[in-house]
Structure formats: C-alpha cells, structure tokens
C-alpha cells in the first residue's frame, strides 16, 4: 500500500486529479463525509488529507511514502526528504512587502514581521542588513499598519490583500510552487511505483 499525504484545500484537490489521471484512482475520496483517510485496495493506494504545513512531517517521519507540499515549507523547515518534482502549480512567491512610499531606516535594525523565520534570516543575512525579527502566525499585513514592524516577509500570490491594505512588494525573495516529495526509506523500497507516478505526473505537466 502506497501512502500519500495530500494538502487540504484547492491545491490538494488539483494534485489528487493528477494522481488519478496517472492511474491511482480512489473513488472513496469523492464520497461526502468527514473522513480523512481513503484507500483503494485494488490500486494499493491510501490517501489522507492533512494541513498543508504538516505534509512534510508526515513524509519525513514515514507515515506517508510521498506527499505534496509548497517549496516554502521545504525552505523554512528543511525536512529530510527527497524533492522529486516541481508540479508547476500553487505558484506564488516569497516576498518583502512594505507600506507604499516606504524608506528603509538605515540608522537602526529593520523590524521584520513574518512566520517564515528561517527564510527571512537567510535572506537578510545574505544582504548584510541587521533585522529585528517579529514572529507572527497570522494577519501579517497588520504589523506595518499598526507600526509593529517596518516590513513583512510573506507568501504573495495575486497581491490583492497587500493592495487592499496599502502595502506593496518591494523585493522578491524566491519563487514558490508545489513539490512532490518522498520519504527516503520509502523511496528506497518503493522506487518503482514512486518513479512511475512521478513520470506520469511529469508528462501531464509537460502536456499542459
């Protein structure tokens, strides 16, 4: 049985369609209800929905053989997994945003609000800019509006939320998209089936 961790939400549903097109259907997953685990004994596949930020943990720890998560999670937490394929979906970017007309206060540390501490630390270390990092878990856009921070580092997709709060991107850090990942031990023992899925999905991406 191949265990597959899928992120809840639109991305997970889009990726599930890719798996099913690759021949790994699971009719049970489309039935209404609140179940989280679905399997197809004939296809020898078991899917389960998890919080997007938890997919890498399930895969790293071996509860899932493969899974799909954003590149932001891989960069932030550096899980010990194999990154097999860029799925070219869930495309966005990690960026620095600030109020319109922002000027960098060079006479002190830059106050940066973010929930991506590792990515933020590496980015500013590479530029040599001293920062005072403020860890937040939600509504990051509020921080500069309420003068808690000078700028924010966050995922930007369309930029609509930023514009609605009079913020704008002042620097792009790294492009983000969904990635197919595998548990290292699972890949060793189930490489045949995992590679077959990877190749099929890669073909779908190429044809799109």
N, C-alpha and C positions, 0 to 999 in steps of 0.2 A: 504493500500500500504506500503510495506516494502522498505525503502530507504537504499541503500547500497553504501558506498563510497569505490571505488577501486583505488589503486595507479597506475598511468600511468606507462607503461613500461612492461618489461618481467614478473616481479613479479605479476602485476595486471592481465595479461593475463593467467598466470598459476593458480591464485586464482579463476578467473572467470570460468575456466574449472571445478574447484572443486564445485563451486556453481551450475553450470549447471548439473553436474553429480548427485548432490544432489536433482535435480528436479526443479531448479529455472532457467530454460532456458529463454533467451531473444533474439530471432532471430535478432531483430533490431540492436543489438550492433555489429553484424558482417557485417553490410552493410557499404560499403565505404562512406566516407564523413568526415566532421569535427564536427559533433555533439558531445556533451559532456554528454547528458542525454538520457537514453534509458529506455523504460518501456514495460512491458508485462502485460496488464490489466487482462488477463486471470489468470496469475500466481500471480497477485497482487505484483509485484516486480518492483522497479525502480533502475537502476544502474547509477552511474555517475563517470567519471574519474576525479581525482584531483592529484595535485602534491603530491608525497609520504609524504612529511613532513607536509602537510596540512590535511591529513586524520583524525588525532586525533582531530583537531579543529572542523571539520565538525561533528564528532560524539559527542564530548563533548558539543557542542552548540545545538545539536538536529536537525541539518539539515540532518543528516544521523542517522538511527537507529543503524546500525552496519557498520563496516569497517575493513580494514586490514592495519596494519602499522608495521614497524620494532620495535623491542624491544628497539633500540637505541632512538627512538622518545619518547617512554614511560619513559625511564630512564632520558632523558635530560629535558623534559618539564613537566613530572608528570601530565598529563591531568586527570581530574576527570571522568574516565570511568571505566567500568568493563573489565578486561582482561579475555577472555573466553577460549582461546585455543592457544597452540603453534602449528602452522601449519607445522613446520619442513621443511620449505622451505625458500629461501632467506637467507641461512645460511652463516654467516661470524663472525667476532669478532671485538670488540673494543680493540685496542692495542696501545702501545707506540712504536714508531719506531725512529731510530737514524741512523746517518751515520755509516758505518762499522768501527769498531775499537773505537767506542765512549767510553769515560770515563767520568763519572759523576763529574762535578766540585763542590766538596763539600764545597768550600770556599765562595760560593755565591748562590743566588736563581737560580734554574733551569729554563731556558727560554723554555716555552712550547707553541707551536702554535697549535691551534685547533679550530674547530667550535662547539665543544661539551663542553662548559664551565662548565656546572653543573656536568657532569660525570667526567671531568678532576679534578675539585675542590675536589669532594668527594674522588676520588682515591688517590690524593696526601695528602689530609688531613688525610686519614687512615694510610698513611705511615709516616706522620710527616715531609715530605720533603717540604721545602719552595719553592714556584714557582713564576715566573713572567709570567703570562698567556697572550698570544697574540691571540686575536680573529681574525680569518680569515674565509672567506666564500668559498674559492676555491683554488685549486692548493696548498694544504697544504704542499706537498712534496718539494716545492720550498724553504720554510722557512729555513730549516737547510742547504740547499745547498748554499743559499746566506747569511748564518750566521745571519739570523734574529732570529732564535731560535736554541736551543741545540737539542731538540727532538720535535716530533709531537705526538698528540693523534688523531687517526682517525680510520675509519672502514677499515678493511683489509679482502678481500675475497680470492684472489689467491696469493697476494703478488707480482704479476708481476710488477705493477707500482713502488713499492718500489725497487725491484731489478734493474729495468731499470734506477733508479736514485741513485744507490749505497747506498740504505738505507736498514735496516733490522729491524725486530721486536725484541725488547729487553724485552718486557713484555706484556703479555696478561691481559686485564682488565676484560672483561666479554664476554661470547658468545652472539651472536645476531641472531635472526630469526624473521620471520613474525608472527604476532599475530592477532587473531580475537578479536575485541573489540566491546563493546556495550555502547550506551548511557544509563545512569542509569534509567531515566524515561521510555525510550522505553522498556527496559528490564522488567520493572515492568508491563507494559501494553501489551507487545507483547512477553512475555516469552515463550509461547507455540511454536510459529513459529521460534523464535530465537534459542531455545534449539533444535528444530528439525533439523535446519541447522547445528548447532554445532555438534550434534550427527552423522549426516550423513558424515560431513567432517572428523570427528574424526575416523570414520570407514574406510574412504578412506585412511587416514594416516596409520592406523594400518595394512591395507591390502597391502600397498605399500612395 
